[in-house]
């Protein structure tokens, strides 16, 4: 499993897209409701008007003394009266209609207003050709639909311009914030954004920047002061150790004392290196420590294994070092030591009655163990700050390793299987 930082893209619509969508949906809804309402009113009024006209016309025809059959229908163009025997010749669509007024009855490609007499004993059907009216209605409907489309197009263009104008201050604020560098202090934005709602956001961000500046200032002061105060007593200890080391009678006469002096000297060196690493990580710019000479990895690994010898013997664990190619890094020994020592110590702490293999390659180092491994649900959290699988662990070791690798552009890969062991590989990319 390769441990990397992943960022899930946000699939939600942007603020501008949501604003445009809301305007378009609102205008579409209002336009559609307006068109449907106008069309429904028009159809109802037309049906009533034609219905009254056809009803009155049929009543007049039925009131003729000679009977409706005596009427000369040539005097009434577009009208057609079906009575008596003519009822059998009228279209089926008319024959199926109940008594009353019926609007826009379609027969083939023509439309009719149909009035069916409800007088018992004398059935009659009067039709009026309204095809021209209906065709005009269709054109009106088409124009209304095109009008809605035109309104939507104008709305879309207006919404694009309006959203650009409305969101311009917010976009400027975003660009201004993204342009702030981590090392910059005392930046304030509210003076640049006044007279709009974005100004309130800028004021709130200024308040946050002010608190952040104070926090960073206190942290920098603490780091600098702590490193200074720690360097002084450590320098005194190193000087005292050198004095003891210069007394040949003490170091030669008592081997245990000589080993103790070397351990004190090495511990002081490690502490000074850790102070330098802490200062490096506290700086915002990725400026590495400048080594006086390249750091050979193989002797450093041998020294670290020797320091871990008591823990290895206590846990009945053996270490094998396989050197495929000489490896030297143009980084401070303190940086390299902290990375490798934390990985080695982590392997030792999770391996009992087992075996650890350190594989040194030309551009990488691999540390493998057959220890307890890491559970799947913990794999994504092993490099998190303060996360540890040990009861009394503080979770700082692997987090420190990850931060150093990120700062130095080194790649760290971790693979593990619970109950079968863990393998960690650090690939050293040249700067």
LINDA-V892980 format. One record per residue. SS is DSSP state (2 for helix, 1 for strand, 0 for the rest). PHI is phi in whole degrees, 0 to 359 (* if undefined). D_LAST is the distance of its C-alpha to the last C-alpha in whole Angstrom. Layout:
SS|PHI|D_LAST ; SS|PHI|D_LAST
This chain:
0|*|26 ; 0|261|22 ; 0|271|22 ; 0|223|20 ; 0|275|21 ; 0|241|24 ; 0|239|26 ; 0|278|29 ; 0|295|30 ; 0|277|33 ; 0|274|36 ; 0|289|38 ; 0|291|40 ; 0|289|38 ; 2|298|41 ; 2|295|42 ; 2|296|42 ; 2|294|44 ; 2|295|46 ; 2|297|47 ; 2|298|48 ; 2|297|50 ; 2|295|52 ; 2|296|53 ; 2|297|54 ; 2|297|56 ; 2|295|58 ; 2|298|58 ; 2|296|60 ; 2|296|62 ; 2|296|63 ; 2|295|64 ; 2|298|66 ; 2|296|68 ; 2|296|68 ; 2|297|70 ; 2|295|72 ; 2|298|73 ; 2|296|74 ; 2|294|76 ; 2|298|78 ; 2|298|79 ; 2|296|80 ; 2|294|82 ; 2|297|84 ; 2|297|84 ; 2|297|86 ; 2|293|88 ; 2|296|89 ; 2|294|90 ; 2|296|91 ; 2|297|94 ; 2|297|95 ; 2|292|95 ; 2|294|97 ; 2|295|99 ; 2|296|100 ; 2|293|101 ; 2|297|103 ; 2|295|105 ; 2|294|105 ; 2|289|107 ; 0|274|109 ; 0|295|111 ; 0|294|115 ; 0|284|115 ; 0|97|112 ; 2|298|108 ; 2|292|109 ; 2|278|111 ; 0|288|108 ; 0|267|107 ; 2|289|103 ; 2|293|103 ; 2|282|103 ; 0|238|100 ; 0|298|97 ; 0|73|94 ; 1|258|97 ; 1|216|98 ; 1|249|100 ; 1|245|101 ; 1|220|104 ; 2|56|107 ; 2|294|106 ; 2|295|103 ; 2|298|101 ; 2|282|101 ; 2|260|99 ; 0|283|97 ; 0|302|93 ; 2|299|92 ; 2|300|89 ; 2|282|92 ; 2|294|94 ; 0|274|92 ; 0|277|92 ; 0|282|93 ; 0|302|96 ; 1|129|94 ; 1|260|92 ; 1|225|89 ; 1|258|86 ; 1|55|84 ; 1|272|86 ; 1|266|84 ; 1|228|86 ; 0|58|84 ; 0|256|83 ; 1|246|85 ; 1|238|85 ; 1|224|88 ; 1|265|89 ; 1|242|92 ; 1|240|95 ; 1|258|96 ; 0|291|100 ; 0|253|101 ; 0|282|104 ; 0|289|106 ; 0|88|108 ; 0|217|107 ; 0|292|103 ; 1|206|102 ; 1|229|98 ; 1|247|97 ; 1|238|94 ; 1|228|93 ; 1|285|90 ; 0|244|87 ; 2|301|85 ; 2|298|84 ; 2|299|83 ; 2|296|81 ; 2|297|79 ; 2|296|79 ; 2|300|77 ; 2|297|75 ; 2|295|74 ; 2|298|73 ; 2|297|71 ; 2|298|69 ; 2|297|69 ; 2|295|68 ; 2|296|65 ; 2|298|64 ; 2|297|64 ; 2|297|62 ; 2|298|59 ; 2|297|59 ; 2|299|59 ; 2|295|56 ; 2|296|55 ; 2|297|55 ; 2|297|54 ; 2|298|51 ; 2|297|50 ; 2|296|52 ; 2|294|49 ; 2|299|46 ; 2|291|47 ; 2|294|48 ; 2|295|45 ; 2|297|43 ; 2|291|45 ; 2|291|45 ; 2|271|42 ; 2|303|40 ; 2|299|40 ; 2|293|38 ; 2|295|36 ; 2|297|35 ; 2|295|35 ; 2|298|32 ; 2|296|30 ; 2|294|31 ; 2|292|30 ; 2|294|27 ; 0|276|26 ; 0|286|26 ; 0|275|22 ; 0|302|22 ; 0|277|22 ; 0|284|25 ; 0|229|29 ; 0|75|32 ; 0|280|32 ; 0|227|35 ; 0|244|36 ; 2|298|40 ; 2|293|41 ; 2|273|40 ; 0|228|41 ; 0|238|45 ; 0|82|48 ; 0|212|47 ; 2|295|46 ; 2|296|42 ; 2|301|43 ; 2|293|44 ; 2|297|40 ; 2|298|39 ; 2|296|41 ; 2|296|40 ; 2|292|36 ; 2|298|37 ; 2|298|38 ; 2|294|35 ; 2|299|33 ; 2|295|35 ; 2|294|35 ; 2|294|32 ; 2|300|31 ; 2|296|34 ; 2|296|32 ; 2|297|28 ; 2|298|30 ; 2|294|32 ; 2|294|29 ; 2|296|27 ; 2|298|30 ; 2|296|30 ; 2|297|27 ; 2|295|27 ; 2|294|31 ; 2|296|30 ; 2|296|27 ; 2|295|29 ; 2|291|32 ; 2|281|31 ; 2|297|29 ; 2|298|33 ; 2|295|35 ; 2|294|32 ; 2|296|32 ; 2|296|36 ; 2|296|35 ; 2|299|33 ; 2|298|35 ; 2|295|38 ; 2|296|37 ; 2|296|36 ; 2|296|40 ; 2|297|41 ; 2|292|39 ; 2|287|40 ; 0|278|44 ; 2|301|44 ; 2|297|47 ; 2|288|45 ; 2|287|42 ; 2|276|44 ; 2|281|48 ; 0|228|46 ; 2|297|43 ; 2|297|43 ; 2|295|42 ; 2|297|40 ; 2|294|38 ; 2|295|38 ; 2|297|37 ; 2|296|34 ; 2|294|33 ; 2|296|34 ; 2|298|31 ; 2|293|29 ; 2|296|29 ; 2|296|29 ; 2|298|26 ; 2|295|25 ; 2|294|26 ; 2|297|24 ; 2|296|21 ; 2|294|22 ; 2|298|23 ; 2|297|20 ; 2|295|18 ; 2|298|21 ; 2|294|20 ; 2|298|16 ; 2|290|17 ; 2|281|20 ; 0|281|18 ; 0|280|18 ; 0|275|15 ; 0|277|11 ; 0|259|11 ; 0|283|10 ; 0|288|13 ; 0|269|12 ; 0|283|14 ; 0|285|16 ; 0|205|16 ; 0|301|14 ; 1|260|15 ; 1|286|17 ; 2|278|17 ; 2|299|21 ; 2|295|23 ; 2|294|21 ; 2|298|22 ; 2|298|26 ; 2|295|26 ; 2|295|26 ; 2|296|28 ; 2|296|30 ; 2|292|30 ; 0|271|31 ; 2|302|34 ; 2|300|37 ; 2|293|35 ; 2|296|35 ; 2|293|39 ; 2|296|40 ; 0|261|39 ; 0|52|39 ; 0|239|36 ; 1|250|34 ; 1|239|31 ; 1|241|30 ; 1|252|27 ; 1|246|26 ; 1|256|23 ; 0|278|22 ; 0|203|20 ; 0|299|19 ; 0|230|15 ; 1|235|13 ; 1|242|10 ; 0|274|9 ; 0|226|10 ; 0|299|13 ; 2|300|16 ; 2|297|17 ; 2|296|15 ; 2|297|15 ; 2|295|18 ; 2|296|19 ; 2|296|17 ; 2|291|19 ; 2|296|22 ; 2|294|23 ; 2|292|22 ; 2|295|25 ; 2|297|27 ; 2|295|27 ; 2|295|28 ; 2|294|31 ; 2|293|32 ; 0|248|33 ; 0|229|34 ; 0|233|38 ; 0|53|40 ; 0|226|37 ; 1|216|34 ; 1|238|30 ; 1|241|28 ; 1|250|24 ; 1|251|23 ; 1|262|20 ; 0|246|18 ; 0|292|15 ; 0|227|12 ; 1|204|14 ; 1|225|17 ; 1|241|20 ; 1|238|23 ; 1|240|26 ; 1|220|30 ; 0|251|33 ; 0|277|34 ; 0|285|35 ; 0|74|33 ; 0|236|32 ; 0|293|34 ; 2|300|34 ; 2|286|34 ; 2|256|32 ; 2|299|29 ; 2|282|28 ; 2|244|28 ; 0|297|27 ; 0|264|24 ; 0|287|26 ; 0|293|26 ; 0|69|30 ; 0|260|30 ; 0|211|31 ; 0|273|34 ; 0|269|35 ; 0|297|38 ; 0|251|37 ; 0|284|33 ; 0|256|31 ; 0|69|29 ; 0|266|26 ; 2|299|24 ; 2|292|23 ; 2|295|22 ; 2|295|20 ; 2|299|18 ; 2|299|17 ; 2|296|16 ; 2|293|14 ; 2|297|12 ; 2|295|12 ; 2|294|11 ; 2|263|8 ; 0|62|8 ; 0|267|9 ; 1|253|13 ; 1|245|16 ; 1|237|19 ; 1|232|23 ; 1|232|26 ; 1|205|29 ; 1|221|33 ; 0|300|35 ; 0|88|37 ; 0|236|35 ; 1|120|32 ; 1|223|28 ; 1|230|25 ; 1|239|22 ; 1|235|18 ; 1|245|15 ; 1|259|12 ; 0|267|9 ; 0|272|6 ; 0|294|4 ; 0|285|0
